Amino acid sequence: MTLNKYPRSAICIFVWLGTVLATVSSASAGWKEKVLYSFQGYPDGATPVGGVVFDKHGNLYGAAGGGSDSCPSTGDCGVVYQLSPSKQQRGAWIESVLYTFKGYNYGDGATPGGGVILDAAGNLYGVTAYGGTGKCAVLGTTMGCGSVFRLAPPKTKGGAWTEKVLYSFQGDKDGQFPIGDLVFDQKGNLYGATYYGGGYGSCDAPYYHHCGTVFELIAPKTKDGKWKENVLYSFKSGKDGANPNGGLIFDSKGAIYGTTSWGGGSSNCTATGHAGCGTVLKLTPPTTKGDAWIENILHSFSRGADGASPNGGLIFDAKGALCGTAALGGKGHGLVFRLLPPTRETRAWRESAVHSFTGLDGAEPMAGVSLDSTGNLYGTTCCDGKPGGGTIFQLKSSPSGAWTLVLLHSFTGKPDGSHPTAQLVLDKSGDLWGTTQYSGTGEQCGSNGCGTVFEVSP
């Protein structure tokens, strides 16, 4: 079996500058982790990409590799899956493969590049890193440039879900290698990012071309109409950033916020082969229809205490600050940060520290953080120096501005999971839900295992 093998620079990560020291608590405060499902590789999927989402009935949905290895891709064809609570066995979950991708040879997508999102009608939307009808090639093999897909639920109970490719990327000035989760605007249009393509810069050449885009897919006015793609911004690998990560968010005025793994102009990351250590960016919509979106860099990372290579998504907290994570820098093993909005005095966004990982308390957070109603942050690190690899953490806020890190779970490897790289989902009861890319009980993926879906509850 071939595991998903994205370029390391395309794996999600994030960063920040520290000014407030956080304390660390090793007590799990009674939190318990449970593996809901262990992927087996064929045909059920492997190395889940992105996190999970709930529907109104309590079912979970996500995307993974595995499924089939017949697609021309650097990974497997991939699947979209559903997990449903068992009606026969309390606490058990049943996995169903809703769709297995077919790849470029069929004009279909291959190798999911992020998780899935739901609309009000129960349709699932996501991206594949390869496949579609584009002519992009890697190492001489045409694999496609990636796609945006929709999965529609069956009209009759027990029927098959119906997949439709909404858009196939073409590379060059168009995007290539879409990554991360999509997001809807209020009109039902979709927004996302491609790690490559866009027509500018040279990132990871000769394997991939150009430095990425932020794109919009405009929903058709008729039911079966054609979705139209619009490239909102193409990155140039300079101070403007390079290789955006997806996971975009909107503010109340329709501006878009996101991160790029590289770019920003710092010379401290040249050892990685990239110009710059990553950025947090804002894209402002034009005041006149048809004009260009305007990009502003809110922060450029510079490694060291500041961190480098932001790869996770952002969230807004109750005070309007942008919160995220970083895999590099800080005390050497990545960080969590808040980016405070401008005031009359500062007129610029300012970084404020939450926690810098030492390796003993976790290392390399590869996904963004989640927020509860009291202002606490939750996230994962992919590594922690232990055999299993990876942690789930809580950062407890206080009125004084100090933060306390609580380790809720340290992954131990088989039969537990390892290497969590997706943002956690927080339900109304305060339980956390997520995925790990490796371990579990799957045997078809070798010693690494095939990954898991898990729940952590207080």
C-alpha positions in Angstrom: 0.0 0.0 0.0 1.2 3.5 -0.8 0.7 6.1 1.9 -0.2 9.7 1.2 3.2 11.4 0.6 2.6 15.1 0.3 5.8 17.3 -0.1 6.9 18.0 3.5 6.6 21.7 2.8 2.9 21.1 2.0 2.1 19.6 5.4 0.2 22.1 7.5 2.0 24.1 10.2 1.8 27.6 12.0 3.8 30.1 14.2 4.0 33.1 16.7 6.1 35.6 18.8 6.0 35.2 22.6 5.7 37.9 25.3 3.8 36.1 28.0 5.2 33.0 29.6 2.8 30.1 30.0 2.9 27.5 32.8 2.6 23.8 32.1 0.4 21.2 33.9 1.0 17.5 33.2 -2.3 16.5 34.8 -4.9 15.3 32.3 -7.7 16.4 34.7 -9.5 13.2 34.1 -9.8 13.5 30.3 -10.1 10.2 28.6 -9.3 9.3 25.0 -11.1 6.7 23.0 -10.3 5.4 19.5 -13.6 5.3 17.6 -12.2 3.7 14.4 -8.9 2.4 13.2 -8.4 2.6 9.4 -7.2 -0.6 7.7 -6.0 0.7 4.3 -8.0 -1.1 1.7 -10.8 -0.5 1.0 -11.8 1.7 4.0 -9.0 4.3 3.8 -5.8 5.3 5.5 -3.9 8.3 6.9 -6.9 10.5 7.3 -6.5 14.1 5.9 -8.1 16.9 7.8 -10.4 16.5 10.8 -14.1 15.4 11.0 -17.4 17.2 10.8 -20.8 16.3 12.3 -24.2 16.2 10.6 -27.4 16.9 12.4 -27.9 13.2 13.1 -24.6 12.8 14.9 -22.7 11.1 12.1 -19.1 12.0 11.4 -17.6 12.6 8.0 -14.0 13.0 6.7 -11.5 12.2 3.9 -8.6 9.9 3.9 -6.0 8.2 1.6 -6.1 4.5 1.0 -9.1 3.0 -0.7 -7.3 2.0 -3.9 -3.8 2.4 -5.3 -4.8 2.5 -8.9 -4.6 6.3 -9.4 -1.6 8.1 -10.9 -0.7 10.1 -7.8 2.1 10.4 -5.2 -0.4 8.8 -2.8 -3.4 6.5 -3.0 -6.8 7.4 -4.7 -8.4 8.2 -1.4 -11.9 8.0 0.1 -14.6 10.0 1.7 -15.9 8.2 4.8 -18.8 8.3 7.3 -18.7 7.1 10.9 -22.1 6.4 12.5 -22.9 5.3 16.1 -23.8 1.6 16.2 -27.4 0.9 17.1 -26.5 -2.6 18.3 -23.4 -2.0 20.4 -23.3 1.0 22.7 -20.2 3.1 22.2 -19.2 1.4 18.9 -19.0 3.3 15.6 -19.5 1.9 12.1 -17.5 3.1 9.2 -18.9 3.4 5.6 -16.9 4.4 2.5 -19.1 6.9 0.7 -16.8 7.3 -2.3 -13.5 6.0 -3.6 -11.8 8.4 -6.0 -10.8 7.2 -9.5 -8.1 9.6 -10.5 -6.9 11.5 -13.6 -7.5 8.7 -16.0 -11.2 9.0 -15.3 -11.2 12.8 -15.0 -11.9 12.3 -11.3 -9.9 13.6 -8.3 -7.3 11.6 -6.4 -5.6 11.9 -3.0 -7.8 14.2 -0.8 -5.9 17.4 0.2 -8.1 18.3 3.2 -11.2 17.5 5.2 -14.8 18.0 4.1 -17.5 20.6 4.9 -21.3 20.2 4.9 -24.0 22.5 3.5 -27.5 22.8 4.8 -28.7 20.1 2.4 -26.2 17.5 3.6 -23.8 17.7 0.6 -20.1 17.3 1.3 -17.5 19.4 -0.3 -13.7 19.0 -0.4 -10.5 19.0 -2.5 -8.2 16.5 -4.0 -4.5 17.3 -4.4 -4.2 15.4 -7.7 -6.6 14.2 -10.4 -9.1 16.1 -12.4 -8.6 17.0 -16.0 -5.5 19.3 -15.7 -2.2 18.2 -17.3 0.1 18.6 -14.4 2.9 16.0 -14.2 5.2 14.9 -11.4 8.4 13.1 -12.3 7.2 12.6 -15.8 3.8 11.1 -14.9 0.6 13.1 -15.6 -1.3 13.1 -12.3 -3.7 16.0 -12.7 -3.6 19.4 -11.0 -6.3 18.6 -8.4 -10.0 19.1 -8.1 -12.9 20.5 -6.0 -15.7 17.9 -5.5 -19.2 17.5 -4.1 -20.8 14.4 -2.7 -24.6 14.4 -2.6 -26.4 12.1 -0.2 -28.7 9.4 -1.7 -32.4 10.2 -2.3 -33.4 6.8 -0.9 -32.1 5.3 2.3 -29.3 2.9 1.6 -28.5 4.3 -1.8 -25.1 5.4 -3.1 -23.8 8.9 -2.7 -23.2 10.8 -5.9 -19.9 12.5 -6.6 -19.4 15.5 -9.0 -16.2 17.3 -9.8 -17.1 21.0 -9.5 -13.8 22.2 -10.8 -10.5 20.7 -12.2 -7.4 22.9 -11.7 -5.2 23.4 -14.7 -1.9 24.6 -13.2 0.2 27.5 -14.4 -1.9 30.7 -13.9 -4.6 28.6 -12.5 -4.0 26.7 -9.2 -2.3 23.3 -8.6 -2.5 21.0 -5.6 -5.5 22.4 -3.6 -4.9 22.0 0.2 -6.9 22.4 3.4 -10.6 22.8 4.0 -12.9 24.9 1.9 -15.2 27.6 3.3 -18.5 29.0 2.2 -19.5 32.7 2.0 -23.0 33.9 2.7 -24.0 33.5 -1.0 -22.9 29.8 -1.2 -19.7 30.4 -3.1 -16.7 28.3 -2.1 -13.2 29.6 -1.2 -9.9 27.7 -0.8 -6.2 27.7 -1.6 -3.8 25.8 -3.8 -0.3 25.2 -2.6 1.2 25.6 -6.1 0.2 27.2 -9.4 -0.8 30.8 -9.9 1.9 31.7 -12.5 4.4 33.4 -10.2 7.6 32.3 -8.4 9.4 29.0 -8.1 8.4 26.8 -5.2 9.6 23.2 -5.0 10.7 23.1 -8.6 11.1 21.0 -10.7 8.4 18.8 -9.1 5.8 21.5 -8.7 5.5 24.9 -10.3 4.8 28.4 -8.9 3.8 29.4 -5.4 0.1 29.1 -4.9 -3.3 30.9 -5.1 -6.3 31.8 -3.1 -9.4 31.0 -5.2 -13.1 31.5 -5.3 -15.6 29.0 -6.9 -18.8 30.9 -7.8 -21.9 28.8 -7.4 -24.2 28.5 -10.5 -27.6 30.2 -10.5 -29.2 27.0 -11.8 -29.2 23.6 -10.1 -27.0 21.8 -12.5 -25.0 24.8 -13.8 -21.3 25.1 -14.0 -19.2 26.5 -11.1 -16.8 29.3 -12.2 -13.4 29.7 -10.7 -11.8 33.0 -10.0 -8.2 33.4 -8.8 -8.3 36.1 -6.1 -4.6 36.2 -5.5 -1.4 34.5 -6.8 1.6 34.4 -4.5 5.0 35.5 -5.8 7.3 33.9 -3.1 8.6 37.2 -1.9 7.3 39.4 0.9 3.8 38.6 -0.1 4.1 34.9 1.0 4.3 31.5 -0.7 2.4 28.2 -0.5 -0.9 29.1 1.3 -2.4 26.4 3.5 -6.2 26.7 3.0 -8.4 26.8 6.1 -9.4 30.3 5.2 -11.7 32.4 7.4 -13.9 35.5 6.8 -14.5 38.6 9.0 -17.9 40.4 9.1 -16.9 42.7 6.2 -16.0 39.8 3.8 -12.2 40.0 4.1 -10.3 36.7 4.0 -7.6 35.7 6.5 -5.1 32.8 6.1 -1.5 31.8 6.3 1.3 30.9 4.0 3.9 28.3 4.9 6.8 30.3 3.4 7.6 33.7 2.0 7.5 36.9 3.8 11.0 38.1 3.1 12.9 36.8 6.1 16.4 35.4 5.4 16.3 33.1 8.4 14.6 30.2 6.5 16.9 30.0 3.4 18.2 26.6 4.7 14.7 25.2 3.9 15.0 26.3 0.3 12.4 29.0 0.7 12.6 32.8 0.8 10.9 33.6 4.1 9.5 31.9 7.1 5.8 32.3 6.4 3.1 34.9 6.9 -0.4 35.7 8.2 -2.3 37.5 5.4 -5.5 39.4 4.8 -7.3 39.7 1.4 -9.7 42.6 1.2 -12.5 42.4 -1.5 -12.6 45.2 -4.0 -15.0 48.2 -3.6 -15.7 48.1 -7.3 -16.9 44.8 -9.0 -14.2 43.4 -11.2 -11.3 45.0 -9.5 -8.5 43.0 -7.8 -8.6 41.8 -4.2 -5.9 43.6 -2.1 -3.4 41.6 0.0 -2.0 42.9 3.2 0.6 41.0 5.3 -0.4 41.2 8.9 2.7 39.4 10.1 5.9 37.9 8.6 7.6 35.2 10.6 11.3 35.2 11.2 12.1 32.0 13.1 13.8 32.0 16.5 11.3 33.1 19.2 9.0 34.2 16.4 8.7 30.7 14.9 8.5 29.7 11.2 6.3 28.0 8.6 2.7 28.6 9.7 0.7 25.7 8.3 -2.5 25.5 10.3 -5.7 27.6 9.9 -6.7 30.6 11.9 -9.6 31.4 14.2 -10.9 34.6 15.7 -11.4 34.7 19.5 -13.9 36.8 21.4 -11.6 39.9 21.4 -11.1 39.8 17.6 -7.6 38.3 17.9 -6.4 35.8 15.4 -5.2 32.5 17.0 -3.0 29.9 15.4 -0.1 27.5 15.8 3.5 27.0 14.4 5.6 23.9 13.9 9.0 25.6 14.1 10.7 28.1 16.2 9.8 29.3 19.7 11.8 27.1 22.1 12.7 24.9 19.2 9.5 22.9 18.8 6.8 25.3 17.6 4.3 27.6 19.2 0.7 28.8 19.7 0.1 32.5 19.1 -2.5 35.3 19.2 -2.3 38.2 16.7 -4.0 41.2 18.3 -5.9 43.6 16.1 -4.8 47.2 15.5 -5.6 50.0 18.0 -5.5 53.8 17.5 -2.1 53.7 19.2 -0.5 50.7 17.4 -2.2 50.8 14.0 -0.8 47.4 13.3 -1.5 43.8 14.3 0.7 42.6 17.2 1.7 39.1 18.2 1.1 38.0 21.8 2.5 34.7 23.1 0.4 31.8 24.4 2.8 28.9 24.6 6.1 27.8 23.2 6.7 24.0 23.1 9.9 22.5 24.5 9.5 18.9 23.1 8.7 17.5 26.5 5.3 19.0 26.5 4.7 18.4 22.7 6.4 19.3 19.5 5.5 20.6 16.0 1.8 21.6 16.2 0.6 20.9 12.6 -2.9 22.2 12.8 -4.8 25.3 14.0 -6.5 25.6 17.4 -10.1 25.4 18.5 -11.9 27.7 21.0 -14.5 27.0 23.7 -17.1 29.4 25.1 -14.8 30.4 28.1 -11.8 31.4 25.9 -9.7 28.2 26.4 -7.8 26.9 23.3 -7.4 23.3 22.3 -5.0 21.7 19.8 -2.6 19.0 19.0 1.1 18.4 18.5 2.3 15.8 16.0 5.3 14.7 18.1 6.4 14.7 21.7 9.6 12.6 21.8 7.6 9.5 23.1 7.2 6.2 21.1 3.6 7.0 20.2 4.1 10.6 19.0 1.8 13.5 19.5 -0.4 15.1 22.2 -3.8 16.8 22.7 -3.5 20.0 24.8 -5.6 22.6 26.4 -4.5 26.2 27.0 -6.4 27.7 29.9 -6.8 31.4 29.8 -6.9 33.7 32.9 -7.9 37.3 33.5 -4.3 38.3 34.1 -3.4 37.2 30.5 -1.3 34.2 31.6 -1.9 30.8 30.0 -1.6 27.3 31.5 -0.9 24.3 29.2 -2.7 21.1 30.3 -1.8 17.9 28.5 -5.1 16.1 28.0 -3.6 13.0 26.2 -0.3 11.7 24.9 -0.7 9.3 22.1 1.0 5.9 22.6 0.9 4.3 19.2 -0.7 1.0 18.4 -3.6 0.3 19.2 -3.9 4.1 20.1 -3.2 6.6 17.3 -0.2 8.8 16.6 0.8 11.9 14.7 -2.4 14.1 14.8 -2.3 16.8 12.2 -5.9 18.1 12.0 -7.8 20.7 13.8 -10.0 19.4 16.6 -13.8 19.7 16.7 -15.4 20.7 20.0 -19.0 19.6 20.5 -21.7 21.1 22.8 -20.7 18.8 25.6 -17.1 19.9 25.5 -15.8 16.7 24.0 -13.0 16.8 21.4 -13.0 14.9 18.2 -10.2 14.4 15.7 -7.9 12.2 13.6 -4.4 10.8 13.7 -2.5 10.0 10.5 -0.7 6.9 11.9 -1.0 3.9 14.3 -4.3 2.3 15.3 -4.7 -1.4 14.5 -4.4 -1.3 10.7 -2.0 -3.9 9.3 -1.9 -2.9 5.6 0.1 0.2 6.2 3.2 -1.4 7.7 4.6 -0.6 11.1 3.2 3.0 10.9 -0.4 1.8 11.0 -3.2 3.5 9.0 -4.5 6.1 11.4 -7.5 6.6 13.6 -10.5 8.8 14.5 -10.7 9.5 18.2 -12.8 11.3 20.9 -11.4 12.9 24.1 -13.9 13.7 26.8 -13.5 15.3 30.3 
